[in-house]
Amino acid sequence: MLKTTVLAIILAAVAALLLVFFQYYHKSKLKGKLRLGLSFFRFLTIFCTFLLLVNPKFVKKRLFLEKSNLIVLVDNSSSIKNTSGMDQVEATLKELKESEGLADKFNLTYYMFGKEPRLLDTLDYNDNATDITKGIKTLHTIYGHSESAVILLSDGNATLGEDYEYYGVKQKFPVFPVVLGDTTQYEDVKVVQVNSNRYAFLKNKFPVEIFVSYDGDREMDSRLRITMDGEAVHSRELTLSSSKNTESLTVLLNADSVGPKTIQVRLDPLENEKNVVNNNKNIVVEVIDEKTNVTIVSEILHPDIGALKKSIESNEQRSVTIVKPSIDTKKLNDSDILILYQPTSSFRAIYDYISKTNIAIFTITGPKTNWNFLNRVQNAYSKNSYGQSEDIFPLVNKSFVKFSVPDLSFENYPPLETYLGETMIIKNHDVLLTQKIKGNDIGEPLLAVLDDGKSREALLFGENLWKWRVQDYRDHQNFNDFDELMGKIVLYLSMNETKNRLILNYEPFYDYSTSAKISANYFDESFTFDPNARITLKLTYKEDGTTQEYPMLLKGGYYEADLSNMPSGEYAFTVTVIDGNLTKLGSFSILDFDLEQQFTSSDHHKLIRLANGTGGKSFYPSQTKALIDDLLGDDKFNPIQKSDQNVVSLVDFRFILAILIAALAAEWFIRKYNGLT
């Protein structure tokens, strides 16, 4: 307690005594026990009042030891089973948990990870992905503010995320990897990657690009075999060696019939090859019967027209013709789709032809569009144009389900140019992109598709579409994503389907079970989306005939069933609207591919580099005792004695206040009882 506080308490007591003396002893007629009692209660009252004013405090000092954090991060992916690291994990964890020295020196915490890190519970080694960087990054977020170290139990084979070797140098604490599994490098030949277009066209050849690699010290021969739906379609001999350990080749295959085709690429195993799982890779190509003639109608020259032509004709089954609106409409009879670029009053004959034929159209508007004419000539939509030009950015509508959309990163895309104004789309429609101006979503459509059951139409409210195609090349060094989006729109417009109240959206094949999802749109009799429907999905596994039933859950503007963690194989399903008496059937396949099974050896070289880059050290499971001794002998992790000071009130003001009130009440009662004023 501070000396000034003690002095203040003494002065308060002296002042209270002096005041009591002058009141009850100086020239006072009271005597005996009555004066003594009243003096006591008056002293308590005055002294407690002074104490409340002084509010005495004292400093409470606490000493404590602060330990460093030791986080054990355990790989729970299936590759640990493949590299025979399970027993090593159990033995290492047991030795770490039984070390009293570690428990005394560190705050021990245990985590497990696969795709996501989480507190260690039960290791089952069933995670089908390994993201080492995310595990380290999460620990750095939690423990980066204090002295910490990480023991990483892993085989070093990461299948997701950033390269952990380079991320390690960015964080503060050292990593001590314990290398699990077999570090021996076995002779291995594998199919690294197979690339192909997602769609092929009937009676055409389509390319399949194959990358093969070899790990070994000698020259080896293997045969590459390709089958389509189980039938052999190609075979060739390959020769690889330590100096020529990779090869890429392109094979042209025939698309002879319509439908999804499962293509298996397989390498004959080597004589003593340990891992033969990575000798196979499957892909699926859907063969479709499509021949589409697209006509672009425009009275102006613009880079958008060239970009559209290049994009659409990237698919060899589509041809594009560019004409003026003054063309004889009889020459349009061979067209399947019309693209109307910034229509003006010169398009009147074109719109008369459209009204007679119900041909599918893709209308692109911009600053040069005559909206007075366009609002009069058709009744699908209208716009009250203000005549003010503005740059608009795209914003993706995630509930769009008319067709699957490529994963375009529209955030970096340049703006389109259009006239501001309120847009009203009268026909039944679905918006793919909305307009964003200066970072704000203004709720206006940018790209939409319309379908009234008789004809289909697409609308784009903006020019300079060519800039998007350039941005796609800038981001990926190819035009694939943009061209795929245009291809999806053209394919949607060219399909003359009747209006369905139940629309399913799913893929004929999935590479991984985690991506297997089926979505549905259900409309009531007025073709308005019904958010209150009860929709179920009955799934049948064709291999053994087992069935499971899933409710389809509402996800904004559609229903979805998540079929993650289903085994690979072929499935048939039935989607039923319980109250609407509607049913639709379908089928899909989940490919048998587990990236974790591609490894037979641990990547110990990379784990060693991670340790060196972070200031740690690498160990093997047999060196766990050396790891423990190294951590116990490192002075950097010694507990640090710290202290903190806490200023505490000497007395509780509520207690003092209670004494003050009680003393006043007692003095008042005694004085009244004895007839004193």
Secondary structure, 3 states (H helix, E strand, C coil): CCHHHHHHHHHHHHHHHHHHHHHHCCCCCCCHHHHHHHHHHHHHHHHHHHHHHHCCEEEEEEEEEECEEEEEEEECECHHHHCCCHHHHHHHHHHHHCCHHHHHHEEEEEEEECCCEEECCCCCCCECCCCHHHHHHHHHHHHCCCCEEEEEEECCCCCCCCCHHHHHHHCCCCEEEEECCCCCCCCEEEEEEEEECCEEECCCEEEEEEEEEEECCCCEEEEEEEEECCEEEEEEEEEECCCCCEEEEEEEEECCCCEEEEEEEEECCCCCCCCCHHHEEEEEEEEECCCEEEEEECCCCCHHHHHHHHHHCCCCCEEEEEECCCCCHHHHCCCCEEEEECCCHHHHHHHHHHHHHCCEEEEEECCCCCHHHHHHHCCCEEEEEEEEEEEEEEEECCCCCCCCCCCCCHHHCCCEEEEEEEEEECCCEEEEEEEEECCEEEEEEEEEEEECCCCEEEEEECECCHHHHHHHHHHHCCCHHHHHHHHHHHHHHHCCCCCCCEEEECCCEECCHHHCEEEEEEECCCCCECCCCCEEEEEEECCCCCEEEEECEECCCCEEEECCCCCCEEEEEEEEECCCCEEEEEEEEECCCCHHHHCCCCCHHHHHHHHHHHCCCCECHHHHHHHHHHHHHCHHHCCEEEEEEEEEECCCHHHHHHHHHHHHHHHHHHHHHCCCC
